[in-house]
Amino acid sequence: MQTRQWIAVLDFGSQYTQLIARRIREMEVYAEIVPYNTTAAALRERMPTGVIFSGGPKSVLDEDAPTADPEIFSLGIPVLGICYGMQLMSKMLGGSVCHCAEREYGQRQLDINWGCHLFHDLPSPLTVWMSHGDQVNAMPEGFTATASSPTCQLAAMQNEARRFYALQFHPEVVHTQHGSRILGNFIFGVCGCNRDWHLDSWANDTIQRLRETIADDEVVLGLSGGVDSSVAAVLLHKAIGQRLHCIFVDNGLLRANEAEEVEAMFGKSLGLDLTIARAGESFYAALKGLEDPEAKRKAIGRVFIDVFAEQARRFSHCRYLAQGTIYPDVIESRSPLKGPSQTIKSHHNVGGLPPDLKFDLVEPLRELFKDEVRAVGRILGLPSELLDRQPFPGPGLGVRILGEVTPEKVRLLQQADLRVQEEVRKLPNYKSIWQTFAVLLPVRSVGVMGDQRTYEHTCVIRSVDSIDAMTADWTRLPYDVLARMSNRIINEVRGINRVVYDISSKPPATIEWE
């Protein structure tokens, strides 16, 4: 979707790139992430109000370092370089960059030189977040230094006449003091943007656009019960009513009572046309004997497609297949920097359908971030217990049971996780916790209950705080909460006699155990 004004964020591969766009959208200005090699001609066709060069993992001194079209600097619009973006701007405009004696990572004190638009009305010094191995050691002609730190003399620079600005630190992360105000000074003070990105009007426009696109045709949608597919389903239902056909695959790896809750909410309360495919036995058969996490994920994805395809054949007259694809999915799938990267975890969606099922794809949420999807859900009237639910992996409990997955292990984990969820939801800060769940280990240990020896399973409680799941830190849950979780699991779930708490951060660990 294009609005009258927008900010183009050139993606050089930083883990924070999406955060830049999110921060700008939070200011009610539309921001869109585009590949770093987007040409100036392509930008000129849509003419952004400003351009931001993101950070990135490469060094600008590498031979294969990604670069930008130099004609972008001739478009006559403001440009902001962040971290790698600052170094690239310097190199492209005639300055120089050098390797730091030591990589700088973490919070630093920033001293501001007065007279820079980006630091207007801000105190000095500021605490900012640095993450770099290179830095500018000579500015291009026409630039002046606007900030410094004890380890980085050129921590910010500007060419006010050409409206080019650069920061060695990351204003988009929460670790930088007044980071949003710094970005806001660029967006509003330099670029002159208006606040014209509003999700209520976006929802109405999208419903109308779906009506026009789909016309009299019908749509089939794979409903998972998660936030994304649920909001997509309600948007489509408001647009085309009963011509939307939802398929929910119960893979036997769901949380306790989840299939029944989905049926009650979407089928009965909201009145959607809903088919529930109960296929747990097929998934258990495919998982039999598998212990490798990647093999389990692929088996679950393969059976999911088979089951979904079998149900979708009942709706082969439908022209469209709808998916809850959101903006981060789009960005990651098109990034020119991905290259032959190592697979960390496989994900599955409704893709790879058999040749006899040919649908056109409709993705109503493909330009929204997760928090925006939740906001649209509230506008549409979805209940908070659905919108505020924590992320749940596509393969379900199959990747929270280490080793072979069996119906008995699933039953144990469902009951343990149910008690974890019941306790964590009582916390006043529940909505600020990214994810809390239970994991079942392929480890048994000796215990004693009453006067009897036990030899039973070990359960892990995992809770993390995160903004976007790209990095995460373990939640400092109160001891009394952990005690209640542990006591309830051990006393109420027969088959588990030991509970441990995972205090690993991401990186180096991942949020899920598999």
Secondary structure per residue as TSV (DSSP state, phi and psi in degrees):
chain	resnum	aa	ss	phi	psi
A	1	M	-	360.0	133.8
A	2	Q	-	-113.7	131.0
A	3	T	-	-105.3	177.8
A	4	R	S	-61.2	-37.0
A	5	Q	S	-126.0	144.6
A	6	W	E	-157.8	158.4
A	7	I	E	-111.7	127.7
A	8	A	E	-92.0	124.4
A	9	V	E	-107.1	108.9
A	10	L	E	-77.6	125.4
A	11	D	E	-92.2	110.1
A	12	F	-	-103.3	16.0
A	13	G	S	97.7	8.2
A	14	S	-	-67.8	146.5
A	15	Q	T	-67.1	-13.4
A	16	Y	T	-101.2	2.4
A	17	T	H	-57.0	-46.9
A	18	Q	H	-62.1	-31.7
A	19	L	H	-66.3	-34.8
A	20	I	H	-59.4	-50.5
A	21	A	H	-62.9	-39.7
A	22	R	H	-63.7	-43.2
A	23	R	H	-60.7	-39.7
A	24	I	H	-68.7	-42.8
A	25	R	H	-64.7	-31.0
A	26	E	H	-62.3	-22.6
A	27	M	T	-87.0	8.2
A	28	E	T	66.7	35.1
A	29	V	-	-122.5	135.2
A	30	Y	E	-77.6	128.2
A	31	A	E	-124.8	141.6
A	32	E	E	-132.3	133.5
A	33	I	E	-87.2	127.7
A	34	V	E	-125.5	153.6
A	35	P	E	-58.4	149.2
A	36	Y	T	-59.9	-27.5
A	37	N	T	-92.3	16.4
A	38	T	-	-61.0	131.8
A	39	T	-	-78.7	157.8
A	40	A	H	-62.6	-34.1
A	41	A	H	-64.0	-40.9
A	42	A	H	-65.7	-39.3
A	43	L	H	-67.3	-38.7
A	44	R	H	-60.8	-32.2
A	45	E	H	-62.5	-32.4
A	46	R	H	-110.0	-11.3
A	47	M	-	39.0	85.3
A	48	P	-	-64.7	159.2
A	49	T	S	-78.5	-22.2
A	50	G	E	-163.1	162.8
A	51	V	E	-126.9	138.2
A	52	I	E	-121.1	128.6
A	53	F	E	-90.4	120.4
A	54	S	-	-76.7	174.6
A	55	G	-	-74.4	-177.5
A	56	G	-	-171.3	160.5
A	57	P	S	-80.0	-16.4
A	58	K	S	-80.2	169.4
A	59	S	-	-102.8	136.3
A	60	V	T	-65.1	-13.6
A	61	L	T	-85.4	-9.2
A	62	D	S	-72.6	147.6
A	63	E	T	-62.2	-35.5
A	64	D	T	-98.7	21.1
A	65	A	-	-63.8	134.2
A	66	P	-	-65.5	142.8
A	67	T	-	-133.5	173.6
A	68	A	-	-112.0	164.4
A	69	D	-	-67.0	119.0
A	70	P	G	-61.5	-21.2
A	71	E	G	-68.4	-14.0
A	72	I	G	-59.0	-33.6
A	73	F	G	-72.6	-6.1
A	74	S	G	-106.6	6.9
A	75	L	S	-76.1	-15.0
A	76	G	S	79.3	19.5
A	77	I	S	-118.5	157.6
A	78	P	-	-64.0	146.2
A	79	V	E	-131.2	134.3
A	80	L	E	-121.7	125.7
A	81	G	E	-105.1	133.3
A	82	I	E	-119.6	121.9
A	83	C	T	57.4	-109.7
A	84	Y	H	-53.6	-37.2
A	85	G	H	-62.2	-34.8
A	86	M	H	-67.9	-44.8
A	87	Q	H	-64.1	-40.7
A	88	L	H	-65.3	-43.3
A	89	M	H	-58.3	-45.6
A	90	S	H	-60.1	-48.2
A	91	K	H	-63.3	-42.7
A	92	M	H	-70.3	-26.7
A	93	L	T	-101.0	8.8
A	94	G	T	106.1	3.3
A	95	G	-	-86.2	-168.6
A	96	S	E	-137.6	156.2
A	97	V	E	-130.0	145.3
A	98	C	E	-134.6	160.6
A	99	H	E	-73.2	141.6
A	100	C	E	-74.6	152.4
A	101	A	E	-61.2	-38.1
A	102	E	E	-138.7	141.0
A	103	R	E	-59.9	135.1
A	104	E	E	-104.7	118.9
A	105	Y	E	-141.9	118.5
A	106	G	E	129.8	-168.6
A	107	Q	E	-81.5	138.9
A	108	R	E	-137.4	157.9
A	109	Q	E	-88.4	130.5
A	110	L	E	-111.3	124.3
A	111	D	E	-97.0	126.9
A	112	I	E	-96.3	134.1
A	113	N	-	-91.0	122.2
A	114	W	S	-65.3	150.8
A	115	G	-	110.9	7.7
A	116	C	-	-105.3	131.7
A	117	H	G	-57.2	-37.9
A	118	L	G	-65.7	-27.1
A	119	F	G	-105.2	19.9
A	120	H	T	-57.7	127.0
A	121	D	T	64.6	27.0
A	122	L	-	-109.4	148.7
A	123	P	-	-75.1	162.2
A	124	S	S	-134.4	134.2
A	125	P	S	-82.8	165.9
A	126	L	E	-116.6	149.6
A	127	T	E	-90.7	124.0
A	128	V	E	-128.7	165.1
A	129	W	E	-105.4	118.4
A	130	M	E	-104.1	146.5
A	131	S	E	-157.8	82.8
A	132	H	E	-156.3	155.5
A	133	G	E	-114.8	-10.0
A	134	D	E	-122.2	164.4
A	135	Q	E	-156.4	159.7
A	136	V	E	-73.0	129.3
A	137	N	E	-113.5	-8.4
A	138	A	E	-150.5	123.3
A	139	M	-	-77.7	153.8
A	140	P	-	-65.7	162.2
A	141	E	T	-60.2	136.7
A	142	G	T	93.2	-6.9
A	143	F	-	-96.3	151.3
A	144	T	E	-127.7	151.1
A	145	A	E	-76.5	136.8
A	146	T	E	-120.6	-8.9
A	147	A	E	-162.7	157.1
A	148	S	E	-148.1	160.3
A	149	S	E	-129.4	168.7
A	150	P	T	-58.7	-25.3
A	151	T	T	-112.2	-0.2
A	152	C	E	-145.2	98.4
A	153	Q	E	-66.4	-30.9
A	154	L	E	-110.7	74.3
A	155	A	E	-87.7	-11.4
A	156	A	E	-161.6	149.4
A	157	M	E	-151.0	163.4
A	158	Q	E	-151.2	151.8
A	159	N	E	-121.3	92.4
A	160	E	T	-63.4	-35.3
A	161	A	T	-62.2	-39.0
A	162	R	T	-95.6	-2.6
A	163	R	T	60.6	45.1
A	164	F	E	-108.2	130.5
A	165	Y	E	-134.9	150.6
A	166	A	E	-149.0	142.3
A	167	L	E	-130.6	132.1
A	168	Q	S	-79.5	-20.8
A	169	F	S	-98.0	176.1
A	170	H	-	-106.4	104.2
A	171	P	T	-75.2	-15.9
A	172	E	T	-79.5	-15.3
A	173	V	S	-91.9	154.8
A	174	V	T	-68.5	-17.9
A	175	H	T	-73.0	-14.7
A	176	T	S	-93.0	123.1
A	177	Q	T	-63.5	134.4
A	178	H	T	56.9	27.6
A	179	G	H	-60.9	-39.1
A	180	S	H	-67.1	-34.0
A	181	R	H	-68.6	-35.5
A	182	I	H	-63.8	-47.1
A	183	L	H	-63.0	-40.1
A	184	G	H	-63.0	-36.4
A	185	N	I	-63.7	-33.6
A	186	F	I	-73.3	-46.3
A	187	I	I	-66.1	-45.4
A	188	F	I	-97.0	-46.2
A	189	G	I	-72.6	-39.0
A	190	V	I	-93.4	-50.6
A	191	C	S	-81.7	-22.7
A	192	G	-	71.8	33.2
A	193	C	-	-72.7	155.0
A	194	N	-	-103.8	157.2
A	195	R	-	-85.7	89.4
A	196	D	-	-129.4	21.4
A	197	W	-	-108.5	101.1
A	198	H	-	-125.6	128.8
A	199	L	H	-74.7	-24.9
A	200	D	H	-67.2	-43.3
A	201	S	H	-69.9	-32.7
A	202	W	H	-61.0	-43.6
A	203	A	H	-61.9	-46.8
A	204	N	H	-63.1	-43.2
A	205	D	H	-64.0	-39.0
A	206	T	H	-67.6	-41.5
A	207	I	H	-60.2	-43.9
A	208	Q	H	-65.7	-40.2
A	209	R	H	-66.1	-37.8
A	210	L	H	-63.6	-41.0
A	211	R	H	-59.6	-43.6
A	212	E	H	-70.3	-39.3
A	213	T	H	-70.2	-47.3
A	214	I	H	-78.8	-30.2
A	215	A	T	54.6	-122.4
A	216	D	T	-96.1	6.5
A	217	D	-	-79.1	177.6
A	218	E	-	-121.7	161.7
A	219	V	E	-132.0	139.1
A	220	V	E	-112.4	139.3
A	221	L	E	-135.7	135.0
A	222	G	E	-84.0	105.4
A	223	L	-	-92.5	121.9
A	224	S	-	-97.7	-17.3
A	225	G	S	90.9	-6.8
A	226	G	S	-78.9	176.1
A	227	V	H	-62.2	-48.0
A	228	D	H	-65.0	-52.8
A	229	S	H	-68.2	-29.9
A	230	S	H	-67.7	-45.5
A	231	V	H	-66.1	-40.4
A	232	A	H	-60.7	-40.7
A	233	A	H	-63.8	-43.5
A	234	V	H	-69.5	-39.3
A	235	L	H	-57.3	-47.9
A	236	L	H	-67.0	-38.0
A	237	H	H	-63.3	-39.8
A	238	K	H	-67.3	-28.4
A	239	A	H	-81.8	-43.2
A	240	I	H	-128.7	2.9
A	241	G	G	61.2	-131.3
A	242	Q	G	-75.4	1.7
A	243	R	G	-81.6	1.2
A	244	L	E	-96.7	128.6
A	245	H	E	-119.3	114.8
A	246	C	E	-98.4	138.8
A	247	I	E	-120.0	122.3
A	248	F	E	-110.5	119.2
A	249	V	E	-95.2	112.5
A	250	D	E	-87.7	102.8
A	251	N	-	-89.1	6.1
A	252	G	S	75.1	4.8
A	253	L	-	-119.8	22.1
A	254	L	S	-87.7	169.9
A	255	R	-	-67.7	162.1
A	256	A	T	-56.1	129.4
A	257	N	T	68.5	11.5
A	258	E	H	-67.6	-42.5
A	259	A	H	-60.7	-41.6
A	260	E	H	-65.9	-37.7
A	261	E	H	-68.4	-39.2
A	262	V	H	-63.5	-44.3
A	263	E	I	-62.7	-41.7
A	264	A	I	-66.4	-42.0
A	265	M	I	-75.2	-52.3
A	266	F	I	-86.3	-37.9
A	267	G	I	-79.0	-44.0
A	268	K	I	-94.7	-51.6
A	269	S	I	-72.8	-46.3
A	270	L	S	-93.2	-13.6
A	271	G	-	74.4	25.3
A	272	L	-	-78.2	151.5
A	273	D	E	-75.8	108.3
A	274	L	E	-125.7	128.7
A	275	T	E	-111.0	127.9
A	276	I	E	-107.7	119.2
A	277	A	E	-99.9	107.9
A	278	R	E	-89.1	104.6
A	279	A	-	-128.6	25.7
A	280	G	H	-55.3	-40.6
A	281	E	H	-62.0	-37.8
A	282	S	H	-64.4	-39.5
A	283	F	H	-69.8	-42.3
A	284	Y	H	-62.8	-38.5
A	285	A	H	-63.4	-40.8
A	286	A	H	-70.0	-27.5
A	287	L	H	-89.2	-8.7
A	288	K	T	-58.6	125.5
A	289	G	T	82.7	-5.6
A	290	L	-	-88.6	133.9
A	291	E	-	-123.9	-26.4
A	292	D	-	-68.1	129.0
A	293	P	H	-57.3	-43.4
A	294	E	H	-67.6	-38.2
A	295	A	H	-63.5	-38.8
A	296	K	H	-66.4	-44.2
A	297	R	H	-60.1	-44.4
A	298	K	H	-66.7	-38.0
A	299	A	H	-64.9	-42.6
A	300	I	H	-63.9	-43.6
A	301	G	H	-63.0	-40.1
A	302	R	H	-64.8	-45.7
A	303	V	H	-68.3	-36.6
A	304	F	H	-56.7	-47.0
A	305	I	H	-62.0	-42.0
A	306	D	H	-61.6	-46.2
A	307	V	H	-67.9	-45.1
A	308	F	H	-61.6	-43.4
A	309	A	H	-61.8	-40.6
A	310	E	H	-59.5	-42.8
A	311	Q	H	-72.5	-37.9
A	312	A	H	-65.7	-25.8
A	313	R	G	-61.8	-24.5
A	314	R	G	-67.9	-19.6
A	315	F	G	-119.1	33.1
A	316	S	T	-63.8	-14.2
A	317	H	T	-75.7	-14.0
A	318	C	-	-69.3	143.0
A	319	R	-	-88.0	-31.6
A	320	Y	E	-115.3	145.5
A	321	L	E	-112.7	123.1
A	322	A	E	-100.3	143.5
A	323	Q	-	-135.4	153.8
A	324	G	-	-89.0	36.3
A	325	T	-	-59.4	131.4
A	326	I	-	-115.3	173.3
A	327	Y	H	-58.4	-42.3
A	328	P	H	-58.0	-34.9
A	329	D	H	-62.7	-41.5
A	330	V	H	-65.2	-44.9
A	331	I	H	-61.1	-48.2
A	332	E	H	-66.6	-32.4
A	333	S	H	-76.9	-20.3
A	334	R	H	-109.9	-2.6
A	335	S	-	-62.3	124.0
A	336	P	T	-71.1	-8.0
A	337	L	T	-92.6	-4.7
A	338	K	-	-64.4	-48.5
A	339	G	-	57.3	-159.8
A	340	P	S	-82.6	56.8
A	341	S	-	-73.1	157.3
A	342	Q	-	-70.5	137.3
A	343	T	-	-75.2	119.8
A	344	I	S	-88.3	-49.0
A	345	K	-	-147.6	140.9
A	346	S	-	-83.7	144.4
A	347	H	-	-121.3	151.6
A	348	H	-	-124.3	147.0
A	349	N	-	-142.5	-174.6
A	350	V	S	-80.9	74.1
A	351	G	-	-128.0	167.2
A	352	G	S	70.7	32.4
A	353	L	-	-68.1	154.1
A	354	P	-	-59.4	157.5
A	355	P	T	-59.7	-26.2
A	356	D	T	-76.7	-7.6
A	357	L	-	-111.4	100.2
A	358	K	-	-115.8	112.5
A	359	F	-	-122.3	148.7
A	360	D	E	-82.8	143.6
A	361	L	E	-90.8	136.4
A	362	V	E	-127.5	126.3
A	363	E	-	-130.9	85.4
A	364	P	T	-67.7	-16.2
A	365	L	T	-107.0	12.1
A	366	R	T	-67.5	-9.2
A	367	E	T	-110.5	11.6
A	368	L	-	-112.6	143.6
A	369	F	-	-80.1	166.1
A	370	K	H	-56.8	-44.4
A	371	D	H	-65.7	-31.3
A	372	E	H	-71.3	-36.1
A	373	V	H	-61.1	-43.9
A	374	R	H	-61.8	-41.4
A	375	A	H	-62.9	-41.9
A	376	V	H	-63.5	-39.8
A	377	G	H	-58.1	-39.7
A	378	R	H	-67.0	-39.3
A	379	I	H	-60.9	-36.0
A	380	L	T	-81.4	-6.5
A	381	G	T	90.7	15.8
A	382	L	-	-71.7	146.9
A	383	P	-	-69.7	150.2
A	384	S	H	-66.2	-29.7
A	385	E	H	-63.5	-25.0
A	386	L	H	-85.4	-46.3
A	387	L	H	-69.4	-30.3
A	388	D	T	-94.6	5.1
A	389	R	-	-66.8	149.5
A	390	Q	-	-78.8	159.2
A	391	P	-	-58.4	147.5
A	392	F	-	-135.3	130.9
A	393	P	-	-66.5	146.3
A	394	G	T	-54.1	-44.0
A	395	P	T	-74.7	1.1
A	396	G	G	64.4	-146.7
A	397	L	G	-68.8	-7.5
A	398	G	G	-61.3	-24.1
A	399	V	G	-108.3	11.1
A	400	R	T	-112.9	3.5
A	401	I	B	-112.4	106.6
A	402	L	-	-75.3	136.8
A	403	G	S	88.6	-161.2
A	404	E	S	-66.7	141.3
A	405	V	-	-97.0	128.0
A	406	T	-	-131.7	158.5
A	407	P	H	-56.2	-37.7
A	408	E	H	-66.1	-41.4
A	409	K	H	-65.8	-38.7
A	410	V	H	-61.7	-43.1
A	411	R	H	-60.4	-44.8
A	412	L	H	-59.4	-48.4
A	413	L	H	-68.2	-38.7
A	414	Q	H	-56.8	-46.1
A	415	Q	H	-69.4	-38.5
A	416	A	H	-66.3	-45.3
A	417	D	H	-66.6	-35.2
A	418	L	H	-57.9	-41.9
A	419	R	H	-71.3	-35.4
A	420	V	H	-62.4	-45.8
A	421	Q	H	-63.9	-42.6
A	422	E	H	-61.2	-38.0
A	423	E	H	-77.8	-40.6
A	424	V	H	-70.2	-28.7
A	425	R	T	-68.6	-16.5
A	426	K	T	-77.5	-15.1
A	427	L	S	-71.4	139.8
A	428	P	T	-65.0	-24.3
A	429	N	T	-100.6	21.7
A	430	Y	G	-53.4	-43.2
A	431	K	G	-67.2	-20.2
A	432	S	G	-88.7	-8.2
A	433	I	-	-86.1	129.4
A	434	W	-	-67.8	-47.0
A	435	Q	E	-160.1	135.4
A	436	T	E	-137.4	130.2
A	437	F	E	-161.3	172.4
A	438	A	E	-109.7	149.9
A	439	V	E	-127.7	141.3
A	440	L	E	-106.8	123.1
A	441	L	E	-91.1	152.3
A	442	P	E	-83.1	46.7
A	443	V	E	-131.2	129.8
A	444	R	E	-112.1	148.3
A	445	S	E	-140.5	161.2
A	446	V	E	-80.5	138.1
A	447	G	E	-142.6	178.9
A	448	V	E	-138.4	128.0
A	449	M	E	-128.3	115.9
A	450	G	T	69.2	-126.2
A	451	D	T	-107.4	13.2
A	452	Q	E	-110.3	142.2
A	453	R	E	-76.7	138.6
A	454	T	E	-121.2	155.7
A	455	Y	E	-141.4	90.4
A	456	E	E	-133.2	-178.8
A	457	H	E	-72.7	159.1
A	458	T	E	-108.5	134.2
A	459	C	E	-113.8	139.5
A	460	V	E	-108.3	135.3
A	461	I	E	-99.5	129.3
A	462	R	E	-124.2	127.0
A	463	S	E	-141.4	130.6
A	464	V	E	-134.1	151.2
A	465	D	E	-107.0	134.0
A	466	S	-	-157.9	164.5
A	467	I	S	-101.2	-41.5
A	468	D	S	-141.1	12.2
A	469	A	S	70.8	0.2
A	470	M	S	-77.5	-35.4
A	471	T	S	-132.0	155.7
A	472	A	B	-156.6	151.5
A	473	D	E	-125.3	148.7
A	474	W	E	-69.7	140.8
A	475	T	-	-74.6	134.6
A	476	R	-	-84.3	72.6
A	477	L	-	-64.7	140.9
A	478	P	-	-59.5	146.0
A	479	Y	H	-58.8	-37.3
A	480	D	H	-68.2	-29.9
A	481	V	H	-69.4	-46.1
A	482	L	H	-60.3	-38.2
A	483	A	H	-64.2	-42.5
A	484	R	H	-64.6	-42.6
A	485	M	H	-59.5	-48.3
A	486	S	H	-62.7	-46.8
A	487	N	H	-62.3	-41.6
A	488	R	H	-67.5	-43.1
A	489	I	H	-62.5	-48.6
A	490	I	H	-67.3	-38.5
A	491	N	H	-84.3	-26.6
A	492	E	H	-107.7	-16.4
A	493	V	S	-113.1	99.8
A	494	R	T	-70.4	124.0
A	495	G	T	122.8	-8.8
A	496	I	E	-123.8	126.6
A	497	N	E	-125.1	5.7
A	498	R	E	-148.2	134.7
A	499	V	E	-127.0	132.4
A	500	V	E	-126.0	160.8
A	501	Y	E	-115.8	130.4
A	502	D	-	-85.5	118.0
A	503	I	-	-113.3	36.9
A	504	S	-	-95.1	143.9
A	505	S	-	-102.6	164.5
A	506	K	B	-113.9	123.5
A	507	P	T	-71.9	167.9
A	508	P	T	-89.4	-20.7
A	509	A	S	-80.0	164.7
A	510	T	-	-97.2	167.1
A	511	I	S	-67.0	-54.9
A	512	E	S	-76.8	154.2
A	513	W	-	-78.9	-22.8
A	514	E	-	-132.8	360.0
